[in-house]
Amino acid sequence: MFGTKFFTTPTACLQLAAAVGLLAAIASAALAAQQPAKLRVLLLCAPEAPCNPFLSRLRGQTSDLAVAVSAHENVPPGFPNGGHNDVEQAEALAQSQAADVVVWWRVGSVVALLREPAPGRVVMRAVASSPGAPLGTAELEAGSLVARTAIVAALNGTPIGVAREPIAATTPPALPLTTAAVPTVWQGFAAVAGQIKWDGLPPDPMRGLEMRLGVKRANFRIGGILVQGLRTDLNLPVAEGTLDRRYLGASIEYQLLRYRPYSLGVESHAGWLYATVTPLSGPATEKEEFTLFYWGLALLPRFALNRQFALWGAISLDRTEHPINVGIRNASGYRPLWFMEKYAPALSLGVELLFPKSI
């Protein structure tokens, strides 16, 4: 019959060092091969506020940032007027130009619409100028600094400004509009992937389905993990059986790097491994069940297909406390055959859904 015992490998430290080195090498190669995608910034100018001087200042202020700044020549008639329609028209232009941040410049103020990271954030700042005086260097410099602040917030994933609500003009004040619901900065996510794990149990690496569900805000994610391993057949001339494995845990992740459409996160997770050995032939047929604690670290690269779907992967290393072995028990005693490794690397690849959809 089949049986199990606890086992700790004497080469655990060497295995851990090799696995960590492999993870670091893979992550470094992946990052070196990727060129950072630039944040797309669209500049709109009111007729009385010349675009070229402000565009020149803005490009100078953002020359050290991974951004691409372009000016839109065909501004809709009457834009901006200091009201709710400004945001709506800016959003429409941003969608047509695939822009992440929209900045519109008018004499006396600068307004920025951040479509990322928080949906529909609006930044508005007054820029001092004398009524009737020509637009000077000080106003252009102050306005470009305000725009830079909003762009840096978008790059860092820091919420700034206010939610998409009517914007009051500097002069004259806009008429009050109906208050809109404030969009949440929290998003849910659901992910599914195939996983392969080298845990040392027979006869090949474990293959299974990995499912994740949780919430994210800015650079942080928390959620639950379920990995259902495929049933493994244990076939020997003297006995037959099956081995089932299921991992259930929780995780917390921080995104280290965000270069659209790429990102890289580091994760810590922990939970329980449920293992079941079921003899199918032999002197005894009672199955044995084990619950083992595990914890680990992972690197999670992602590639955003759009504002709702992304491809993702995970390169992880897990430590199992009190690993088991699987063997044969007969009249002469117990003979172990396969040993679970204390440190087990794993690879996952799948797709992720964000909800609600990012604006």
Secondary structure, DSSP 4 states (H G I P E B T S, - for coil): -EEEEE---TTHHHHHHHHHHHHHHHHHHHHHHPPPPPEEEEEEE-TTS-HHHHHHHHHHHTTTSSEEEEE-S-PPTT---SSHHHHHHHHHHHHHHT-SEEEEEETTEEEEEE-SSSTTEEEEEE----TTSPP-HHHHHHHHHHHHHHHHHHHHT---SEES-PPPPSSSPPPP-PPPPPPPS-EEEEEEEEEEE--S-SSS-EEEEEEEEEEEETTEEEEEEEEEEPPEEEE-SS-EEEEEEEEEEEEEEEEEEEETTEEEEEEEEEEEEEEEEEE-SSS----EEEEEEEEEEEEEEEEESSSSEEEEEEEEEEEESS-EEEEEEETTEEEEEEE--SEEEEEEEEEEEEESPP-
